[in-house]
Amino acid sequence: MREADPQKLDALVGRLVGDVGASVTGALVVLGDQLGLYKAMADGKPMTAEDLAAKTGFKERYVREWLSAQAAAEYIDYDADTDSFSLSAEQAMAFAEEGSPAFFAGAFEIVRAMWLDEPKIADAFRTGAGVGWHEHSKCLFRGTERFFRPGYNSNLNNSWIPALDGVKAKLEKGARVADVGCGHGASTVLMAQAYPNSYFFGFDYHGPSIDRAREAATKAGVEDRVVFEQASAKTYPARGYDLVAMFDCLHDMGDPAGAGRHVKETLADDGTWMIVEPFAHDQLKDNLNPVGRIFYGASTMICTPASLSQEVGLGLGAQAGEMRLRRVALDAGFTRFRRATETPFNMVFEVRA
């Protein structure tokens, strides 16, 4: 057995304690989110455990233990003088306000799916087979919508589409848009709400997600201009789209270049392919940071298995980087590829024939 450096070992154990604490707290975030505990505290008023139990109808002993754990994680504030708990404005944005640009509870549902589906991924490690998106636990689909929606709320119509050459003007005048890999339709509905003269078509191979997307369109009152259909990225119908968008899904596809060739066939003259992908540098060493840690982990458990379950099975991964994505676009027959804009979590590319 090799001799360990005591200081390095202490530092590692300290990080592990933090990570175990984060894992435990993640389960409690899911619990509090599903039970509506955060939303019951959203107004910021201090509450004792008894107060919260009375407001929610849950048993005080359980509520107190949950509150104590949340306070230890600094996700909820605690006042020892009054033995009361409260959500700060910032904490409410992260845990209680679904429309907030900082809402984070959905991310923990994605993590929950990783734990639930770990045996499937372990089998895939042994066999080399993939695990399709549809084979995951349902909380993944719901969590993905809730996690990505705040970023789309903040950026899609405010900065991403305006960064594309001439696209905003087309949408304002009236255009046809395909949202490929639309999932629950959050991005599709947001665009439809912002551009009332345009028509939108959302496609996803996952039938239950399409059903949910249709419900979302009806709830938003845009069902007259939004059509959702079950179809893959290589089979969705061609309708001369002015814009084809793919949000955080190209790297999940087994044959992204093949999907790109189909995009080229379905675009109108002078149409645009917008690719939104997780932010990543081209070299691994430059992605060894907190954001890269999350994306590589999700890629191991969700994205790469999804790609390997399909034909070709390229396995780009969630940290593909601009160079590999550019190669996909060029292999698909496009000649113009540029990074239009970016956020700390996403890169937005404009692709043209």
N, C-alpha and C positions, 0 to 999 in steps of 0.2 A: 504494500500500500504506500502510495506516494505521500510525502509529508506536506501538509497544507500550510499556507501562510495564515496565521491566526487572524490578522487584520482583514485580509481578503475574505476569510470565512465568515467573520462577524458581519462584514458588509453584505455578503450574499444572504446570510440568514436574515438580516434586517430587511432586505428587499423581499425575501420570501414571506416573511411575516406580513408585510404590506400587501403582497399579492394574494395570500390566503384570505386576509381580511377583505380585500376587494371582491374576491370570489364569493365569500359568504354574504357580503353586503349586496352583491348583485341579485342574489335570490330574494333578499328582503325588498329590494327595489321593485322587482316583478310583483311580489306579494302586495306591497303597498299601492302599486299602480292598479292592479286588478281589483283590489278591495275598495279603491277610491279614497284611501287614507290621505294621500297628498292633496287631492282636490278638496277634501273636507277642511284642510288647513290653508287653502290657497289665499284666503283673505289676510293672512299674516297675524291674526289676533292670537295672543298666547292662550294655550289650552293645556289643562292638566290631562293626564291619562283618562281620568274619569269623564272629563268634558268630551274628549274625542270619542270615547266609547259610547257615551250617551248620544252623540251626534250621528254616529255611524251604525249603532245597533250591535256592535261587536263587544266581546267580553273584555272587561277592563284589564285583566291580568295579561292577556295576549297583547293588547294594545300597548300597555306599559313596556313590555319587553321589546316590542318592535320600535317604539319611540326611543328607548334607551340605546338600542343598537344604532339607530339612525343618528342620534346625537353623537355617539362615539365616532361615527364616520364623518361627522361634521356636515351631514346632509340635512340635518334639522338643528336648530338652535335650542339650547336648554338654559333656563334661568333657575339656578339652584335656590335662590331666595323664595321664589314662588312655586317651585317644583312644577314649572310649566314649560311647554314646548311651543315652538313657532317656526314658520317658514319665512325666511327673508325674501325680499323681492326676487333676488337672484336664484334662490333655491326653488321658489315657485315657478320661475321660468323654465328651470331644468326638469322639474318633476310633475308639475300640476297643470301647466298651460300648454295644451297641444298645439296651439297656433304660434307659440313662441319660436324664434329662430334658434334658441338654445335648448329646446325640448330634447331630453335624452332618454326618457324611460323606454322608448321603443328599442333602443340599442341593446338593452338588457334582455329583451325578448329574443333577439338574434343570438345572443350568448347562451340563453336558455336552450335554444335549438341545438347549439353545438354540443352541449352536455348530453342532451337527450339522444342525439344521433351519433355520439362518439362510437358506439359499437359498429355501426355501419361503415364509418370511416376506417376503423381498425381493420375490418375485413377487406376494405379496398386497398389498404397498405399491403396486405398479404397477397391479394389476387391481381392487383393492378387494374381492376375494374373501376368504373366510375360510380358515382352516386348522383342520380338526377335530381334536379331542383324539386320535382314533384314527389320525390321519395323522402323529403325531409318532414319534420314535424310542422304542424300548422302554425305554430307560433313564429316560425321563420317568415312566413308570408306576411303576417300581420305586423311583425316587428320591423321588417324591411320597409314597408310603407310608412310606418310611424317614425322610423329613424331618418329616412331620406326626405320626407315631406318638408320638414323645417328648412332644409337647405334649398329645396326647390322654391319654397315660399319666398325666401330671401333673395334668391339669385336668378331664377329661371327667366322671369319676365323683366327683371330690373337690370340685369347686367349680361347674362349669357346670350340671349337672343339679340339684344342691341349690339353685341360684339361681332355678330356675323354680318358680313357685307351684304347690305340690301334686304336682309330677311325680315326685319321688323316692318319695313315699309310694305313688303308684300303681304304680310299677315294683317296689317291694318287695312289694306285695300281689299283683301279677300284671297285666301290661298287654300291649298289642300295640303294637309300635314299628316304624316304617318308617324306614330309613336310605337316603335318596334321593341318588344320586350317590356310592355307597359305595366306589367304586374297589376296592382289594384287600381291603376289609372290616375294616380295623384298628379303626375306631370301632365297627362293629357287634359285633365279637367282644368288645371291651372292655366294652361295655354288657351283653352276654350273660353275661360272667363275673361282673359285679358284681350282677346281678339275676336269680337263678336261677328265679324264679317267673314271669318274663315271656318273651314270644316276640318274636323279632326277624326282620325281613324287609329284606334289603338289595337295592337296585336300582341298576343302572348300565347304560347303553346299550352299554358297551364289553365285548364278550363275553370276551376274554382276561382282563380284570380280574375278571369274575365267576368264571371258572374258578379263578383264584388265590385269590379270597375263599373259595370252597368248600373248598379245600385248607387255608386258615388256620383255618376253623371246625372241620374235622376234627382238625387238629393240636392245637387248644385244647380239644377234647373238648366242644364246645357244639353239634355238628351236629344234635342232637335238638331244639334250640330255635331254630335259626337257619336261615333259608331265603334263598338268594341266587337272584335271577332277573334275566335281561337285560330291561330296560325303561327307557324314558326318563322324565324328570320329569313329562311330561304324559300318560303312558300306563300307569304302574304300577297294578296292581289295587287297587281300593278294598276295605278290610277293616275299616273302623271303627277306625282307629288312635287310641290315646290320645296318642301322640306321633309326629310326623313330624319328622325331623331332617335338616338339610342342612349338611354340614361343608365349608366353604371351596369351595363349588361353585356357589352361586346366581349369582354374578357371571359365571360361565363360560357360562351358559345364554343362548340367543338370545332367548327369551321368558320372562323370569323372572316376570312378572305372570301369564302363562298357566300357568306351573308352579304359582304360588301358588293360582290358582283351582282347579287339580286337587287341591292339598293340602287346600283347604277342603272339597271334595267327598268326600275320603277320610278325614277326621277323624271320630272319634266325637264325640258331644255333649260339650262342655267339653274337647275335645282341645286340644293345644298344638302349634304349629309352632315349632321351635327352629331359628334361623338362626345359624350361626357363620361369620363373615366376617373377612377380614384387617383388622387395625386401621387406621383412617384417619379423619382429620378431614374436615370437609366442604369446606374450602377448600384449594386447591393449595398456597398459601404455607405452610400449617401442616403439610404432608406432606413438605417439602423437608428430609429428615433421612435418616440411614442406613437406617432401616427402610423409609421411603417409597421410597428409591432402589432397594432390592431389589424391592419390590412393583410399582413402576411398570415396572421392567425386565422382570419376569416377565409382567406384564400385556401389555406390548408384544409379547413373543415367544410367549406361550401363551394367556393368558386372553381378551384382546380378539379375536384371530383365531378362537378357538374359538366365541365368541358370534356373530361375523360370519359363520360358516359355517352357521348355523342359521336357521330361519324367524324373522322379525321382526328379528333381529340387533341387539338393543338396545345391546350393547357397553358394559355397565356398567363393566367394568374392575375390577382388583383393589383399587383405591382409591376405591370408590364413595362411601363415607361414609354416615353414619346417615341423613341427610335423603333421599337417593336410595333407600336401601333401605326406608325408611318409605313412600315413595311407591309402591314396588312392592307392598308389603303392602296398602296401602289400595286400590290399583288392582285387587288380587286379591279384594277384598271383605271383608277383615278390618277390624276397628274398633279393636282394642287392640294396641299395639305399644310395647314398652319395651326399653331396654337392661338386661338382667338382670345382666351382669357383664362384665369385660374383663380382658385381659392385655396386655402390651406388643405382642403380635403378633396378637391376636384380639379381636373384639367378639362378644358373645353376646346375641341378641335373643329375646325371648319374644313370640310373636304369637298372638292369639286372635280368634275371630269376634266 
